């Protein structure tokens, strides 16, 4: 792997003369300076600069490269140390030829690398939050908690920074997506794009949850909480790492699901009668998935959940929902996946093709049994 950084990226973009008078700094009484290049903190600049980065990536694709990027940070891979180094050097040369300065001190090649705060290990094929960064951010959050409890609040730039960092950390912590709403609503209330009342108690509660997670990452010497990086060749070589689960729920009878490893002709199935009928279909469909998580979750697997509920597919992929009862179920689902180092995503299908799970959602009720479990080749119990 290799990474690089464009030096002073924002300052490479000029400001039109008509706009320069709006970006003036008073140096001392009677002395003023105005920006002729985009300054740090200019709200529109990250979007504008990222648009240019997307354009530059098209240049790199034409040159045979295939980098990932986040604004001014670039990431490349290669089969060998020399190839990864050459690919990033080529990227550097293209940008330098276009008039950009590259930060040589940010140029790095290796099998283990921190990119945007995430430690990527290509030997173990895992990624996690780097320990020192977790420790530093945890200390910042503890200060913000004190400020919030004292009623002093936090400035909008800090709020954006914290909310953005939480969202980025959700790339390696699925359950974290349930603990970022309050900070984004906090930003929206201050900036006027959201009408929610600022709930400081929720902001504090979310922050305390993240402090616990960061403390865990800070002390994670052996990578116990690392997130596995899956690739197609690994799944073909070890199909048991790719789990498929397809479920359905009946509002009156019960729920059922089938699950198997990728390419396995034998599948397991489960049918259960409702003890207490759910309040609505969204809750019922999530309960069906929760039953799979409790009974058949395979550690270290990539899980595709196939459902005919669009709202539930959105809930899983987004990692959040408005329904309070759904939030409780979702918290256990995502928390269990994180604990078992699994990655879960949902795929919606039309109801007309979700036939077997539909039959299973009625089976145990028709048979007058609490539950029925079995496999295609092994029979039921």
SULGI-V609058 format. One line per field, one symbol per residue. phi: phi as a letter, one per 20 degrees, with the letter a starting at -180 (. if undefined). psi: psi as a letter, one per 40 degrees, with the letter a starting at -180 (. if undefined). burial: + if it has 9 or more other C-alpha atoms within 8 Angstrom, else -. Layout:
# SULGI-V609058
phi: ???
psi: ???
burial: ???
This chain:
# SULGI-V609058
phi: .bbbbeflggfeefdfgfeffecddeebgndcccfdcfefnfgffgffffffffffffffffenebeebclddccccbfcgffffffffffgfffffeoeedeffefbcrecbeclndeddffelcbbfffffffffffffffffffffenemcfffffffffffgfffffdbgfffeccgffffgffffenecefffdffffffffffffffffffgeefemfdfdfdebffffffcfffdddcccbcdfderbbbcbafgnefececbcbefecfffbfgffffffffffgfdcfdgmdeddedbedfffffgffenaaefgfffffffffffffffeldddbdcecfgfdefffffffdgfffelcfbccrbfeendc
psi: iiiihhhfddeehihiddedeeghhhdihehiiiheihiiehdeddddddddddddddddddeeigiiigcehihiiididddddddddddddddddeeihhhdeehihidhihhfehhhhedefiiihhdddddddddddddddddddeeeaiiddddddddddddddedegdedeefeddddddddddeeeheiihgdddddddddddddddddddegdefdfihihiiddddddgeeehhhhhiihiedcaiiiiiiihehdhiiihhhihdhhididddddddddddddddehhhfihhhhhiehdddddddddfiidhddddddddddddddddefihhiihhiiddefddddddeeddddefidihiaiddeai.
burial: ++++++--++++--+----+---+-+-----+-+++++------+---++--+---+--++---+-+-+-++++++++--+-+++-++--++-+++---++++---+-+--++++--+++++--+++++++-+++-++--++-++-++-----+-+--++-++--++-++-+++++++++-++++++++-------------++-++++++--++-++-+----++++-----++---+++++++++++++-++++++++++----++++++++---+--++++++++++-++----+-++++++++++--+++++--++-----++-++++++++++-++++++++++----+--+++++++++---++++++++-----
